[in-house]
Amino acid sequence: MVTYKIKTLNKISDAGVKRLYGSGLEIDNNEANPAGIVVRSAAMHDMEFGSNLRAIARAGAGVNNIPVDRCTEEGIIVFNTPGANANAVKELAVCALMLASRDVAAGIQWAAGLTDGETPVTKQVESGKGAFVGPEISGKTLGIIGLGAIGCMVANAAVALGMSVVGYDPYLSVTNALHLNPSVLVVNDAKMLYEGADYISIHVPYSEATRHTIKADTIALMKNGVRIINLARGELVNDEDIIAAIEAGKVARYVTDFPNSKLVGVKGIVAIPHLGASTPESEENCAVMAVDELKNYLLNGNIRNSVNFPNVEMERSGVGRITIIHKNIPNMLSTITSVIAADGLNIEASINRSKKDVAYTIIDVPERPDQKVLSDIWAIPGVMRVRNIKT
């Protein structure tokens, strides 16, 4: 069995490491040119990638720390682990709803500084607690931007807490739609959500398209006294605009899991130190999923949960398996199969999928392909990478 060297750029859960035992993959953090990398938060944009690197598995949902476009150009699959930390973030979102309602954080800080003096602490508490009151969430409307794995769980939890929930997601999948509580109202115009919500929680991935989703223009559409929660990515909310809205009284409170120098210490902003996925259960789930994705790709050529290439999986049906990463251009599949046929190989099964400008093909053949077949496929214009998956 071929042994693939895997490098980890952050410590990953032992549960993930154990998934490698006896699989043909092994962790070697001294390897300069690994076949795979498992990463959590380490910055990779300035890293040089060796010729053997075939895949990067991010133990988490966001891939901002990975140069995805460069990986795509070099035929490197980038995986993430959607949903693995969803329960952890959902639980923090429930906490954030409470923090957005009652000024619990400031109240705790104030109480911590009390001492018995001329007035006992107990009396100071009773006379001072009025500064930290806030509304109950039951009966209020929560607007959720993004109904992925996390957004759906937050929506269902909010319904269970007695809230009305309005969701907006132009890319809502059938699977996630089926997991939503039937009482959740899904709208096709974000303006409807902004205008009707007492609370707004954002759960979308960060990209140039989603940058500053919450900004002056969208805040202007919201109710006066709206309370906003951001446990997804700091860049989804414009810092200057949210601070101005709080100072003007338009936004009653902003709870963010992404503190920075502009936000900390601002009255009306509750800054949580990036605790969204910081649970042992979440870290274990992410590590296990990331390792499984990497293992399935390196050993079988299957792609699941890639952010830059199509998801493609096929059960083995032959002795040999050839995988091809290529440009998504006309006649590519017919050219590949013609080359294989010209080299005297039958095709037992094949599958092809595309994603934007790139595509991925798996072909099973009844015998081990020789180097000539692989070289002939490599020579086809538009082919980016060819692998012979050995058993």
N, C-alpha and C positions, 0 to 999 in steps of 0.2 A: 504494500500500500504506500502511495506517495504521502510524504509528510510535509504539510504546509506550516511554515513558521508564521506565528501571529505576534504582533507587537501591541502592547497596551500603553496608551499615553496617559491614562489615569488609572488609579486603583479601581478595579471592578470587583463586584461581589463574588465571594467564593462559589456561590451557586452557579454563576456564569462560567467560572474557571472549570468547575467539575463537568460541565457539559462537553468539554474538549477531551476528557479522558478516553483513550482508546478509539478516537474518531479519525485519526490521521492528521489532526491539527494539534499544535503544541505552542504554548506561549514561550517566546524567547525575546526578551526586551533588549538584548544586546545585538539582535539581528539588524544589520544595516539596510537590508533589502527584503523586507517581509512580504508575504503574499497577501496578508490582511492586517488591518489595524482596527482595534477597538478603542473608541475614544468617548469621553464624556464632555468635558468643557475645555480641554486643551486647545489652544489656538494653532491652526494648521495652515493658515494662509501663506506663511513664509517658508513652509517646509518644502523640500525637494523630494519627489517621489521616485523610488527606484523602479527599474524595468519590470520587476516581479510583482509589484503591487497591483492587485486585481480588485480589491474591494475595501471599503472603509465602513465600519458599522458604528453608528452613533447611538450610544446607550441613552436615548432621550428623543424628544420630538424635534426640537429645533436644530438646524444645521448651519447656523450663522458662523460657526467657528471653522467650517470646512469650505475650501474653495471648490464649490460644486461645479461651476462652469469649467474650470480647468480639469477637474476629474472627468467630466463628460468628454472633453476633447481628447483625453488620454485613454479613454475606454475603461475608466475605473468606476465601478458601481458604488454608489453611496446609499447606504441603508439608514433608516431611522427606526424608532420603536413606538409608533403611534398607539396610544391607549395603554401602554405599559405603566405609565405614571398617572393615569386618569383619575383613579380613586383618590390618590394623595392630593392632587390639585383640587378635586371636587370638595374634599373635606376642608381644605384651606379656603375655598370659595365660600363655603357655608360660614366659616369663621369671619371672613371678610365682610359678609353681609351684616353680621352683628357689629363689627367694628365700624362699618359705614353708617350704621344707625345710631348707636349710642357711643358717646365719646369714651369708650372703655379704656383705650390706650392712654389718653391724657389723664383720665381719672385714676388709673393705677399709678402713673408717674406722680401725680399730685399726692395721693395717699401715702406713697413711699416716703415722702418728705415730712410727714406730720410727726409731731412729738407732743407729749403731754407738757403743758405749761400752765398758763393762767386758765386756759380752756382745755379740758381733756380731749384726747384724740376722738373719742366717741361723739362728743358734741360738735367738734370741728367737722367730722364726717357728715353729720345730719344737716349742719348749716351750709356746707359747701357742695353737697352732692347735686344740687340743682344746676350747676354749671356743666354737668356732663350728661344730662338727660337726652333722650332721642326717641324716635318713633319705633313702634313694633313693625316687623316685616310682614306679619300676617295680614292679608287683605290688600297688600300693595302689589304693584306690577313690576316684574323684573324683565328687562329686555336683554336678550343674549345675542351677541354678534358672533356667529360661528357655531354651528351645530355639529362639530366633529365629536370624537369620543368623549372629550372633556365637557364640551358645551352641552351635550345630551344628558350627561350625568348631573351636571349642575341644574339643568332645567327640571329634571325629574325630582331632584332633592328639593328644589324651591317649591314645586307643586306640593310635595309632602309637608312642607312647612306652612302651607296655606297661602302661598302667593299665586297670583295670576302670572303666566309666563308668555312672553312674546319672543319668537326667535326669528333671526334673519340669517340666511346662508344660501347664496346663489348656487353653491356647489353641494348642496345637501345630498348625501348618498342615500340610496334605498335602504341600506342596512341601518344607518343611523336614524332615518325617518321611522323605521319600524320599532326602534328602541325608545322613541320618544313617548312620553305620556300623552294620550289622546287629547288631553285638555290644553296642551301647548299649542298656541296659535302661531303658525309659521307664515310670515308675510314676505312678499316679494319686493318690497320697497323699504329700505332702511329708514326712510323718513317717517314711516308709520311707527316704527319702533321708537325712534328718538322722541317723537311727539307724545307718546303715551306712557313711557316708562318712568317709574319713580326711582328705580335702580337700573344701572346698565353694567353688564359684565361682558368683557371682550375675550374671546377665545379663538383667535385666528393666528395662523403662522405669520411671521414677519417676512415681508418682501417689499420691493419698491412700490408695488401696487397697494399694499396695506399700510405703508408708512404713514403715520399721523392720521390714522382713521378717525381718531378723536382729536379735533382741532377747533378753532374758533367757529368755523362755518357750521360744523355738525353740532357743536355745543349750543349754538344759537337756536337750533331747532328743538332743543330739549326743554323739559319743564324747569321752571325756577325751583331751585333746591334739590335738583337731581343728585344722586349719589353714584359715583362711578368706581368700578373695580377693574383692575388690570393685573391679572396673574399670568399673562401670556408673554409679552415682550415689551420692554420699556419704550421702544421706538414707535409703538402703535399709538401712543398718546403724545401730543406736542406739549412739552413741559411748560413753555412760556404761556401757552394758551390756557392750560389747565390752572396754572397759578393765577393768571388774571381773572379767570372765571370764578375761582374760589374767593379772591379778594373782592370781587364785585357782588358776591352772594348768589351768583347763578348756579354754581355747584356747591352743595352743602359739604361734601366730603369726597376725597379721592383716596382710595386704598390701592397701593401699588406694591408689587413684589420686587420692584427694581429701583431701589434708592439711588440717587446721585447727588452731587453737590448742590444742584439747584432745588431739589425737592426736600431734602432732610431739614427738619426744624421749621417747616412752613406750617402755620396753624391751619388746620383743616385737611392736612395730608397725613395719612397713616402709612409710614414706610416700613414694610416687612422685609427682612434681610434675605430675600430670594429663597424662601422655604417651600415653594410650591411642590417640588418633587423630593424634598429632603426627608424621606422616611426610609427606614431599612427595607420595608416591603417594596417600595417603589424602586429603589436602587437594585434590589434583587430581580424584580420583574424586568427592568430595562436591560440588565446584564444578560439574563437568560435569553431574552428575545434577540438581542444584538448578536450573541454568540450563535444562536440557532440559525439566524439569517446568513451569517458569514459561513457557517459550516455547510448549509444547504447549497450555497452558491459554489463554494470551492470544490465540494465533493460531487455535486450533482448538476451544477450549472443552472439551478433554479433561482429565480429572482422573486423575492417577496418583500414588499415595503421599501422599494427603492424610490428615492426622490428625483433621480435624474435619468433613469431608464425604465422601460415598461416592466410591469410585473408579468413574468412568464414562468410557468411551471408545467412539467410533463413527467409522468412516470416513465421509468426506463423500460424500453422494449427491445433493445438490441445489445450487442456485445460492446460496441463502441459508441461514444457520444461526442459530437462536434458542436461547439457553441461559437457563434459568430456575432460580434458587435459591429454594426455597420451603419452607414448613413441611410436615412429614410428617403431613398430615391427610387424612381421607377425601374422595374425589371430586375431589381437586385435579387429577389428570391429565385426567380427563374434562372438567372445567371449562376447563382450558387449551386442549385440543383443540377444544372447542366454540366458544370465542372465536375461535380461528384460522380455523375453518370459517366462522363468521358474517362474518368479514372477507374471505371469498372466496379463501382460500389453501388449496391442497391440502397434505397432509403426505406427503413421500416416504419418510421414515424417522424413527424416534424411539426414544429409550431413556430409562428412568427408573430411578433407584436411590435408596434411602433409607439414612440412618444416624441412628439414634436419633430425635431430634425434627426433623431437617432432611432435605431431599431435593434431588435435582438432576435436571433434565430437559434433554435435547438434542433439538431438532426441526429436521430439514432440510426446506426448502421449495423449490419449483421456481423461485422468483424472489426478488428482494431484498425483504424485508418493509418496508413503509412505517412511518412514525411512529405511525399510528393503531393498527396491530396491536400494536406494542410498548407503547403507552399503555394499550390495552385489557387486555393481560396484566398490566401493572403494577397495574391497578385491582382485580385479583382479590384478595380477602382471603387473607392467608397468603403472598403472593408477596413475597420479600425483595429480589430483584435480577433484572433482565432485561438480557441483552446481545444485541446484533445483531453477530454475528461477520462482519466484512467481509473479503473477499479482496483 
